[in-house]
Each structure stands twice: as structure tokens, then as C-alpha cells.
Amino acid sequence: MTENRGWKHSDDPDTAITARGMRAMAHPVRMQLVGLLRKHGPSTATKLAARLGLNSGATSYHLRQLAAAGFVEEDPERGNARERWWRSAHLLTVWTGDDMADEDTDTAVGFLRSVLAAHTLTGRRTLDAFETMPREWRRVTDLSDMVLQLTPAEAERLAGELSEVVRRYRRIDVDGPAPEGTEQVSVIVHVLPDPSTTSTEAEATRTEGETTCAEGETTEGETTEGETTEGETR
């Protein structure tokens, strides 16, 4: 399922996402289900359906699909003959743009759109409750953005350094008591190349490739694009 390899954003080699996992998680409901299990611990299809405003049949279907892809698993300590309990198989999912370059781009984009929708939903929920939050939590809510002038290598280093900072802080532990005075805090990091500037280079590369083919300098079969590997994620 997951590829046994190291990833720059995680110390766990078994959380790497590949094409199969991206296809499974491209559905926004599945993204939310995995998020709920990771944030709040094991649950049943009925309880999860109530949280999402769905029927339990649809929720059970999505949970089975997630289980087949390795994202969730049954919790034998809580399940019984009448009710199945589910838990997340991993704490997090790891992906990098470099690794996704080897996957089908349509699959990758579908997965990332689901991730972005989940991030947007997280922000909306915070703002919907903003007025009733304790003052100390309103003060630390931050929606900052800035534009930097970077090379691809610098952008990659920036993303890695941000991940290192986040890892210094306490992860949630759904199986243990939360330390006094703490609440769950969502930290969302986006590194987004500006398409208005990167597309110029891509167009130049594409045009150059077309010219090369026209001149007969390459032969059929020398370039293979869009290869997809079967694997798994989070």
C-alpha cells in the first residue's frame, strides 16, 4: 500500500501518498471522514454521518473505500456484532510536489482540490465561531499571506523549514487526555507558485519540445509521461 521510503515532511516512512491513495481521497466526504477520525478518535458510521449531515449508508460506503485504500481500519477493541467502529490508520498523510510529478497529473489535481476544500472548510468553521471564542483564542487566529521571489530550490527549502517548526509543537493524541489549557489548533501551510509567472517558462519548454520533434532530433518512445504507480497514502 504505502511505499516504504523516507519523506522530507515526516519521520514515518509509511504515510506516503501515491496514485491509488490520491484517487481514494479525491472525494471531499472521504477527506472529511479521515480528518474527523484523526482529530477525535475512533467512531462509527452512524456518529460520523450525524456530524457530516449524511445518511449512515453513504458514510459506511466511503469508510469501506477508505479502508480498501489503507486510510482507515476497523477498531477491534470497540466493535461488536451490531456496530463497527473505525479508526484512522495513520496520523497524517505526506506528499511532495516532486513525488507527485511521477503520478498522473489529473489524479494529483483531483486530490489537491479535495485537500484545498478541506482547508477552506476548516477556516470557515473557525470564522463562524469567531465571535463566541474566548478572547485569548481570537487574538492568536492568523490568516496571513505574503509574496516572495524564490527559486524552486528556495521554495522547497522554505516548505521544509516550516514543517520543521510545526513539528516542534505538541501533536494531538486522541487516546490520551489533553494537557490543561490546550485546544486543538489547525495549522495550514500553503506554498503556491504563481501560475502567471511559472506558465511562461512552461510554455517556452513546450514550444522548444515541439521544435525539437519537428527537426527530427528525438525518436518515438524516448519520452514517457504520466506514468502512474499503484500505491497508497496517509
Rosetta blueprint (number, residue, H / E / L):
1 M L
2 T L
3 E L
4 N L
5 R L
6 G L
7 W E
8 K L
9 H L
10 S E
11 D L
12 D L
13 P L
14 D L
15 T L
16 A E
17 I L
18 T L
19 A H
20 R H
21 G H
22 M H
23 R H
24 A H
25 M H
26 A L
27 H L
28 P H
29 V H
30 R H
31 M H
32 Q H
33 L H
34 V H
35 G H
36 L H
37 L H
38 R H
39 K H
40 H H
41 G L
42 P L
43 S E
44 T E
45 A H
46 T H
47 K H
48 L H
49 A H
50 A H
51 R H
52 L H
53 G L
54 L L
55 N L
56 S H
57 G H
58 A H
59 T H
60 S H
61 Y H
62 H H
63 L H
64 R H
65 Q H
66 L H
67 A H
68 A H
69 A H
70 G L
71 F L
72 V E
73 E E
74 E E
75 D L
76 P L
77 E L
78 R L
79 G L
80 N L
81 A L
82 R L
83 E L
84 R L
85 W E
86 W E
87 R E
88 S E
89 A L
90 H L
91 L L
92 L L
93 T L
94 V E
95 W L
96 T L
97 G H
98 D H
99 D H
100 M H
101 A L
102 D L
103 E L
104 D L
105 T H
106 D H
107 T H
108 A H
109 V H
110 G H
111 F H
112 L H
113 R H
114 S H
115 V H
116 L H
117 A H
118 A H
119 H H
120 T H
121 L H
122 T H
123 G H
124 R H
125 R H
126 T H
127 L H
128 D H
129 A L
130 F H
131 E H
132 T H
133 M L
134 P L
135 R H
136 E H
137 W H
138 R H
139 R H
140 V H
141 T L
142 D L
143 L L
144 S L
145 D L
146 M L
147 V L
148 L L
149 Q L
150 L L
151 T L
152 P H
153 A H
154 E H
155 A H
156 E H
157 R H
158 L H
159 A H
160 G H
161 E H
162 L H
163 S H
164 E H
165 V H
166 V H
167 R H
168 R L
169 Y L
170 R L
171 R L
172 I L
173 D L
174 V L
175 D L
176 G L
177 P L
178 A L
179 P L
180 E L
181 G L
182 T L
183 E L
184 Q L
185 V L
186 S L
187 V L
188 I L
189 V L
190 H L
191 V L
192 L L
193 P L
194 D L
195 P H
196 S H
197 T H
198 T H
199 S H
200 T H
201 E H
202 A H
203 E H
204 A H
205 T H
206 R H
207 T H
208 E H
209 G H
210 E H
211 T H
212 T H
213 C H
214 A H
215 E L
216 G L
217 E L
218 T L
219 T L
220 E L
221 G L
222 E L
223 T L
224 T L
225 E L
226 G L
227 E L
228 T L
229 T L
230 E L
231 G L
232 E L
233 T L
234 R L
